[in-house]
Amino acid sequence: MEQLVSIIVPVYNAEEYLKRCVDSILVQDYPHFELILMDDGSTDGSGAICDAYAKKDARVRVVHKENTGVSDTRNKALDLAEGVYIQFLDSDDWIVPEATRLLVQAMEKYDCEMVISDFYRVSGERLARKGDIEENRVLTRQEFAACMIENPADFYYGVLWNKLFKREIIEANQIRMDVSLSWCEDFLFNLEYIRHASTFYALQVPIYYYVKRRGSLVNQGLSISNTMRMKINIFDYYNEFYKDVYDHEDYADIRLQVYSFLWAAAKDGAVPPAPLPGGRKLGEERRRIRREQVEGDGAVMDQYRFRQLLDYQIDLAAKKNRLTPDEAKTLCALYQCGEFESMRRLAEVADLPLSRLFVALQKLEHKKLVTMTEDKSRGEVAGKSGKTGEMATEGAQEKKGKAKKEKASGKKAGKKKMDKSREEEKKEKNRILLAPEAKDICEDFRQMQKEMKDICFAGFTDEERRAGEELIKRVNENMVRFMVKEEPLQETAEPGQKTAGPAQASGI
C-alpha cells in the first residue's frame, strides 16, 4: 500500500503565485497525499483561494491562523500532519508532476531516512539546474555531513523544500523550527534531523522550481556585520553538530572547515544569461506534452502515444543519471536487446539518426557505460576509423584485395557486387554492449518499464490487468509472426555454405 505523504505549504499574501503552486501538487502522479495549506493571516485573496481548493479536492486541508511567521506556521502544520513522510513547499514555487513519487520511491527503494534532490533555480524566463551530491548510493551520516561541510551555506542543504523526511523521526525527537530565528531556521531544522537520521540518498533529478523574489534574506544585500552576527548566533549549534558526527580526532582535522561556515555566503545559485551555457529558457528544461498532441485514433496515433510516453520516461531517467536524451535512448535500446552488431539496427531501435547515435556512443564510451568489441567469431580485428561504428578490419582489407583480383580475372559483375556488399556489411560489424558500470542505470530502466505498465493499466483490477497483459503479448506475437517471414535469398550459396535466414542476411 502506498504511504501517505503530508505536503506542507505555508501561505502568506501569495495570491499571485498560489494557484500555480497548488495545481502542481494536485496533479502529482503519486496521489496518496494530504495537502496542508497554512494560511498565516493573509490580507489578500490567498485564504479564499485555499478554501476553493479544499471544496474541490478532499486531499486539501486548510488552516486559517493569525500571522505568526513561517516557522511557527510550519510547526503547527507538523502538529496536524498524519503522513508517514513530510514534504515542504513554499507558496510561490512549484514542483514537477512526478516529484512526490520520485522522492517516495527513493526513500523506499534505498531504505533511507532522508532524500535530498536537485532543483531548478528560476530567474524571470530562464532557469538553471542546481545540485551538489553526485554519488548514486546511500550515504552514512558522516558521509553526508562531509558533503555538506564543503558548501555549508548552499541552499541545497539549507532549505526544506528539496527533501523528504520521515515523520516518525521528527516526532520521536520533537524536531521543530526555532521561532526566535528569522534566518537559517530551516537549516537548523535540517541539522537536528540529520543528527537523528542515519542514512541519506541524493536524488539527482531536479524536481522543484525555486523562485527568488525581492525581500528574501538572500536578496537583501545584508551587511557583512549583520550576516556575521546572525551566523555567530547559530554557530555553536553548527559546531556541536560536527562534534557529534565526528570523533575527537577526526573533528580536529575538519575544524577549520567547520569554521568556514562563518564567512560562507548564502548561495541559491545564479542563472546564467542567454548567451552563456548552464541556463536555459523556462519551459524547455523538460519534456512537455499537451492533450491535443496525443489525442486521436488509429494505428499511427497508437504508436505515437506510446513513443511519447516512452520518451517522457526516458527523459526522466536521463536527468537522474546526467545523460542526454540520446544517450539514454541508446542505453535503453541496449538494455532491452542485450547487444547490437549493426549501427544501423541500433539507430532504428533507439529511434535516432545515425549521426546522433555516433555522438551518443562516443560520449557513452567515454563515460565507460558501453563497450565496443570486435566480433572474433568472424576473424575480425576491430579498430576505429574516425567515427564510432566505422570499423576497419584486416579481414575487410583482405577481401578488398581479393575483389580486385577477381575484377582483373574477369569475374561476373553480380559476383563483384555481392562481395562488395558483404565487405561493407562486415565493416560495420562490431559488438556494442552495455558495460558493467551501467548497472545502476539499468535499474532505472527496469523501474521505468514497471511505471509504464502502471500508467497503462491504471484503474484496472488485478484480473483485468493480467488479461490485458496477456492480450498485449498475443498482439505482439501476431505482429512478429506477420513481419518475420522466411524469404528465399537472392544469392546462391557456395558449396558447403549454409543459407542465411532473414536476420543473418540483413546483418543483424
LINMO-V655018 format. One record per residue. N is the residue number from 1. SS is DSSP state (H for helix, E for strand, - for the rest). D_FIRST is the distance of its C-alpha to the first C-alpha in whole Angstrom. Layout:
n:ss:d_first
N:SS:D_FIRST
N:SS:D_FIRST
This chain:
n:ss:d_first
1:-:0
2:-:4
3:-:6
4:-:9
5:E:12
6:E:16
7:E:18
8:E:22
9:E:25
10:E:28
11:E:31
12:-:35
13:-:37
14:-:35
15:-:35
16:-:37
17:-:33
18:H:31
19:H:30
20:H:29
21:H:27
22:H:25
23:H:25
24:H:23
25:H:20
26:H:20
27:-:20
28:-:17
29:-:15
30:-:12
31:-:12
32:-:10
33:E:13
34:E:16
35:E:19
36:E:22
37:E:25
38:E:28
39:E:31
40:E:34
41:-:37
42:-:37
43:-:40
44:-:40
45:-:37
46:H:34
47:H:33
48:H:34
49:H:32
50:H:29
51:H:29
52:H:30
53:H:26
54:H:25
55:H:26
56:H:25
57:-:21
58:-:19
59:-:17
60:E:21
61:E:22
62:E:26
63:E:28
64:E:32
65:E:34
66:-:37
67:-:38
68:-:37
69:-:36
70:H:33
71:H:32
72:H:32
73:H:30
74:H:27
75:H:28
76:H:28
77:H:24
78:H:23
79:H:24
80:H:22
81:-:19
82:-:16
83:-:13
84:-:12
85:E:14
86:E:17
87:E:19
88:E:22
89:E:25
90:E:28
91:-:29
92:-:32
93:-:29
94:E:27
95:E:24
96:-:23
97:-:20
98:-:18
99:H:19
100:H:15
101:H:13
102:H:16
103:H:16
104:H:12
105:H:13
106:H:16
107:H:15
108:H:12
109:H:14
110:-:17
111:-:16
112:-:18
113:-:19
114:E:20
115:E:20
116:E:23
117:E:24
118:-:27
119:E:28
120:E:31
121:E:34
122:E:35
123:E:39
124:-:40
125:-:40
126:E:39
127:E:36
128:E:36
129:E:33
130:E:33
131:-:31
132:-:32
133:-:30
134:-:31
135:-:29
136:-:26
137:-:25
138:E:24
139:E:27
140:E:28
141:H:29
142:H:32
143:H:32
144:H:30
145:H:33
146:H:35
147:H:34
148:H:34
149:H:38
150:H:39
151:-:38
152:-:37
153:-:38
154:E:36
155:H:33
156:H:31
157:H:31
158:H:32
159:-:30
160:-:26
161:-:25
162:-:24
163:E:22
164:E:18
165:E:19
166:E:17
167:H:18
168:H:18
169:H:21
170:H:22
171:H:22
172:H:24
173:-:26
174:-:27
175:-:27
176:-:29
177:-:31
178:-:35
179:-:36
180:-:40
181:-:39
182:-:39
183:-:39
184:-:36
185:H:34
186:H:31
187:H:32
188:H:33
189:H:29
190:H:28
191:H:31
192:H:30
193:H:26
194:H:27
195:H:29
196:H:26
197:-:24
198:-:25
199:E:23
200:E:23
201:E:22
202:E:24
203:E:23
204:-:26
205:-:25
206:-:26
207:-:24
208:E:26
209:E:29
210:E:31
211:E:34
212:-:37
213:-:39
214:-:43
215:-:43
216:-:40
217:H:41
218:H:41
219:H:43
220:-:46
221:-:48
222:-:48
223:-:51
224:H:51
225:H:52
226:H:50
227:H:47
228:H:48
229:H:49
230:H:45
231:H:44
232:H:46
233:H:44
234:H:41
235:H:42
236:H:43
237:H:39
238:H:38
239:H:41
240:H:40
241:H:36
242:H:38
243:H:40
244:H:37
245:H:35
246:-:38
247:-:41
248:H:44
249:H:46
250:H:43
251:H:43
252:H:47
253:H:46
254:H:44
255:H:45
256:H:47
257:H:44
258:H:43
259:H:46
260:H:45
261:H:43
262:H:46
263:-:47
264:-:44
265:-:44
266:-:40
267:E:39
268:-:37
269:-:38
270:-:41
271:-:40
272:-:43
273:-:46
274:-:46
275:-:48
276:-:46
277:-:43
278:-:40
279:-:40
280:E:39
281:E:39
282:-:36
283:-:34
284:-:35
285:-:33
286:-:30
287:-:30
288:-:29
289:-:29
290:-:31
291:H:30
292:H:34
293:H:34
294:H:31
295:-:32
296:-:34
297:-:35
298:-:36
299:H:36
300:H:37
301:H:34
302:H:31
303:H:32
304:H:33
305:H:29
306:H:28
307:H:30
308:H:29
309:H:25
310:H:26
311:H:28
312:H:26
313:H:23
314:H:26
315:H:27
316:H:24
317:H:24
318:H:28
319:H:28
320:H:25
321:-:28
322:-:31
323:-:32
324:-:34
325:H:32
326:H:35
327:H:34
328:H:31
329:H:32
330:H:34
331:H:32
332:H:29
333:H:32
334:H:33
335:H:29
336:H:29
337:H:33
338:-:34
339:E:37
340:E:40
341:-:43
342:-:44
343:H:44
344:H:44
345:H:42
346:H:39
347:H:40
348:H:39
349:H:36
350:H:35
351:-:37
352:-:39
353:-:43
354:H:45
355:H:46
356:H:42
357:H:41
358:H:44
359:H:43
360:H:39
361:H:40
362:H:43
363:H:40
364:H:38
365:H:41
366:H:42
367:-:38
368:-:38
369:-:35
370:E:37
371:E:40
372:E:43
373:E:45
374:-:48
375:-:48
376:H:51
377:H:51
378:H:53
379:-:55
380:-:54
381:-:54
382:-:52
383:-:53
384:E:52
385:-:54
386:-:53
387:-:50
388:-:47
389:-:47
390:-:51
391:E:52
392:-:56
393:-:57
394:H:60
395:H:59
396:H:59
397:H:62
398:H:64
399:H:63
400:H:64
401:H:68
402:H:68
403:H:67
404:H:70
405:H:72
406:H:72
407:H:72
408:H:76
409:-:77
410:-:76
411:-:73
412:-:71
413:H:69
414:H:66
415:H:66
416:H:66
417:H:64
418:H:61
419:H:62
420:H:61
421:H:58
422:H:57
423:H:58
424:H:56
425:H:53
426:H:53
427:H:53
428:H:50
429:-:49
430:-:46
431:E:43
432:E:40
433:E:38
434:E:34
435:-:35
436:H:33
437:H:33
438:H:31
439:H:28
440:H:25
441:H:26
442:H:25
443:H:22
444:H:21
445:H:23
446:H:20
447:H:17
448:H:19
449:H:20
450:H:16
451:H:16
452:H:19
453:H:17
454:H:14
455:H:17
456:H:19
457:-:17
458:-:15
459:-:15
460:-:16
461:-:15
462:H:14
463:H:18
464:H:19
465:H:18
466:H:19
467:H:22
468:H:22
469:H:22
470:H:25
471:H:27
472:H:27
473:H:28
474:H:31
475:H:32
476:H:32
477:H:34
478:H:36
479:H:36
480:H:37
481:H:40
482:H:41
483:H:42
484:-:43
485:-:46
486:-:49
487:-:52
488:-:55
489:-:56
490:-:58
491:-:60
492:-:62
493:-:61
494:-:63
495:-:65
496:-:62
497:-:59
498:-:56
499:-:55
500:-:52
501:-:49
502:H:48
503:H:45
504:H:48
505:H:51
506:-:48
507:-:48
508:-:44
